[in-house]
């Protein structure tokens, strides 16, 4: 194992900080949108009533919610249940917290080094 891999954080060390950032982003989006109805038919009408910008934010909210669920042990569609920290979660968390971004960079470098 290389020194870079040993120096970088592991997936477990990143889980909680990544979930926090994604949850904060999702909460902000949730507050910026009209309340989402629970039933499928009402949700369909709700989606149709959104502006293009609101629809974009609603789609991002769904993505962030799915990633948070996956990271907290409820595997989500689109993400391998064998991957505890999908690259999509890292992409969505990167850039929102300087310290976390540095950890993500080190994690990615360690992961890339372990594959070579």
N, C-alpha and C positions, 0 to 999 in steps of 0.2 A: 504494500500500500504506500502511495507517495505521501510526502509531507503535506502537500496541498489538500489532499483528501482528509488527512488526520486533522488539519487545522480548521477545516470548514465545518459549519454546523451540520447536524444530521436532520433528517426530515422531521423527527419528533420535536427537535428544538425549535423548528420553524412553525409547526402547526398552530400553536396558540397565537403567536403574533400575526400570522397570516389571517387566521379566522377573525381576529379583532379588527384588522384593517378592512377586510371584506364586509364584515358585519356593519361597521361604521359607514362604509360607502353605501351599503344596501339601505340602512336606516335613513340616510340623507335622501336617497332616491325615493324611498317610500313616503317621506314627508312632503316631497315635491310633487307627488302625483295624487289625483283623487283616490279615495279609498277603493281598494279592489274588492269587488263582491266575491262571495264564497261559491255560489252555484255556477255551473258551467254556462248556462244560458245568459245569466246576468253578466258573467265575465266576458262573454262574447260581445254583448252590447257595450260593455265598458270599453273594451279594446277598440271597437269601432268608433267610439265617441272621442278618442284621444287625438290630439294634434300629432303631426309627424314627429315633433320633438318629444312629446310625451310618450309616444309609442316606442321611440328609440330608448328612452330611459326605462320604460317598462320591460323591454327586452333585456336590457342590461341588468335590471333588478332580478329578473328570473334567472339569469346566468349566475349572478352573485349568490342568490339564495341556493341554487343547486350546488355551487361550489362549497358553500358553507356546510350544507347538509353532508356532502361527500366527505369533507374534512373532519366532520364530527361523528363519522361512523355510519352514516346512512348513505350508501353508495348511490350516486346519481347517474342517470342515463348520460351517455357520451364520455364517461370517465371510467377507466378500468378500476375494478374493485381491488386489484392488486397494487394500485398506485396510491399510496396514502397522501401524496402531495403532487397532484397533476401540474404540469407546466402552465396550464391555463390559470390556476390559482396564483402561481408565482407572477405571471404576467399581469394579472389584475391587482396584485398587491404592490408590485414594484413601482416606486416613484412616489408613494404616498407617505412614506416615513423614511427619513434618511438612514437611520440605523438599521431598519429592516431591509432597506434596499441593499446596504452593504452586506448583510448576512445572506440575502438572496444571491448576490453576486458571488460570494464565497461558496455557497452551496452549489450553484451552477458550475463553477470552476471545478469543484471537487467531484461532482457527478461526471463532468466531461473527462476529467483525468482518470476516473475509475473505469470508463468505457474504453480507454485506449490502452 
